């Protein structure tokens, strides 16, 4: 999957992740989505280089769903693969660090 396809996937899920607020939140939404895309692509490249594992759209979708559950204070899914779980944790950490200004 290309970088552009990952960007489109994350962008299409942005309302689920961050809610449907517009106007003043648009810049903030764009910034966090850029960070999430960058971290996802970095993780994808590292997995491929280190383990020859190809991160799939489904892996990314599952990780984003886990992030969404976390943001809604719901339980973390137990059916994730190690790769999906690792990506979900990276995404959660990215959002937490962003919200605290790091």
C-alpha positions as CSV (number, residue, x, y, z in Angstrom):
1,X,0.0,0.0,0.0
2,X,1.3,3.4,-1.0
3,X,1.8,6.4,1.3
4,X,-1.1,8.1,-0.5
5,X,-3.4,5.2,0.1
6,X,-2.6,5.2,3.8
7,X,-3.3,8.9,3.9
8,X,-6.6,8.4,2.3
9,X,-7.5,5.6,4.7
10,X,-6.6,7.7,7.8
11,X,-8.4,10.8,6.4
12,X,-11.5,8.8,5.7
13,X,-11.6,7.7,9.3
14,X,-10.8,11.1,10.8
15,X,-14.4,11.9,11.8
16,X,-14.6,8.6,13.7
17,X,-11.3,9.3,15.5
18,X,-11.7,12.9,16.3
19,X,-15.4,13.6,16.0
20,X,-17.2,15.7,13.4
21,X,-16.3,19.1,14.7
22,X,-15.4,21.5,11.9
23,X,-14.2,25.2,11.7
24,X,-11.9,25.9,14.6
25,X,-11.0,22.3,15.1
26,X,-10.1,21.8,11.4
27,X,-6.5,22.9,11.8
28,X,-6.0,20.7,14.9
29,X,-7.6,17.8,13.2
30,X,-5.3,18.1,10.2
31,X,-2.3,18.3,12.5
32,X,-3.1,15.2,14.5
33,X,-4.0,13.3,11.3
34,X,-0.6,14.2,9.8
35,X,1.1,12.9,12.9
36,X,-1.0,9.7,12.9
37,X,-0.2,9.2,9.2
38,X,3.5,9.8,9.7
39,X,3.7,7.3,12.6
40,X,1.7,4.7,10.7
41,X,4.0,5.0,7.7
42,X,7.1,4.9,9.9
43,X,5.8,1.8,11.6
44,X,4.9,0.1,8.3
45,X,8.4,0.8,6.9
46,X,10.1,-0.5,10.0
47,X,8.0,-3.7,10.0
48,X,8.8,-4.4,6.4
49,X,12.5,-3.7,6.9
50,X,12.9,-5.6,10.2
51,X,10.5,-8.5,9.7
52,X,9.5,-8.5,6.0
53,X,5.9,-8.0,7.3
54,X,3.6,-6.1,5.0
55,X,1.1,-4.0,7.0
56,X,-2.3,-4.3,5.5
57,X,-5.3,-1.9,5.3
58,X,-7.1,-4.3,7.7
59,X,-4.2,-4.1,10.2
60,X,-4.4,-0.3,10.0
61,X,-8.2,-0.3,10.3
62,X,-8.1,-2.6,13.4
63,X,-5.5,-0.3,15.0
64,X,-7.6,2.7,14.3
65,X,-10.7,1.0,15.7
66,X,-8.7,0.2,18.9
67,X,-7.7,3.9,19.1
68,X,-11.3,4.9,18.7
69,X,-12.4,2.5,21.5
70,X,-9.6,3.9,23.7
71,X,-10.8,7.5,23.1
72,X,-14.3,6.4,24.1
73,X,-12.9,4.9,27.3
74,X,-13.9,1.4,26.2
75,X,-11.9,-1.8,26.6
76,X,-9.0,-2.5,24.3
77,X,-9.9,-5.3,21.8
78,X,-8.3,-8.7,22.6
79,X,-8.4,-10.1,19.1
80,X,-5.6,-8.0,17.6
81,X,-2.5,-9.4,16.1
82,X,0.8,-8.3,17.7
83,X,1.4,-5.9,14.7
84,X,-2.1,-4.4,15.1
85,X,-1.7,-4.0,18.8
86,X,1.7,-2.4,18.4
87,X,0.3,0.1,15.8
88,X,-2.7,0.8,18.0
89,X,-0.4,1.6,20.9
90,X,1.7,3.9,18.8
91,X,-1.4,5.7,17.6
92,X,-2.7,6.1,21.2
93,X,0.6,7.4,22.4
94,X,0.7,9.9,19.5
95,X,-2.8,11.2,20.4
96,X,-1.9,11.4,24.1
97,X,1.4,13.2,23.5
98,X,-0.3,15.6,21.1
99,X,-3.1,16.4,23.6
100,X,-0.5,17.2,26.3
101,X,1.6,19.3,23.9
102,X,4.6,17.1,23.4
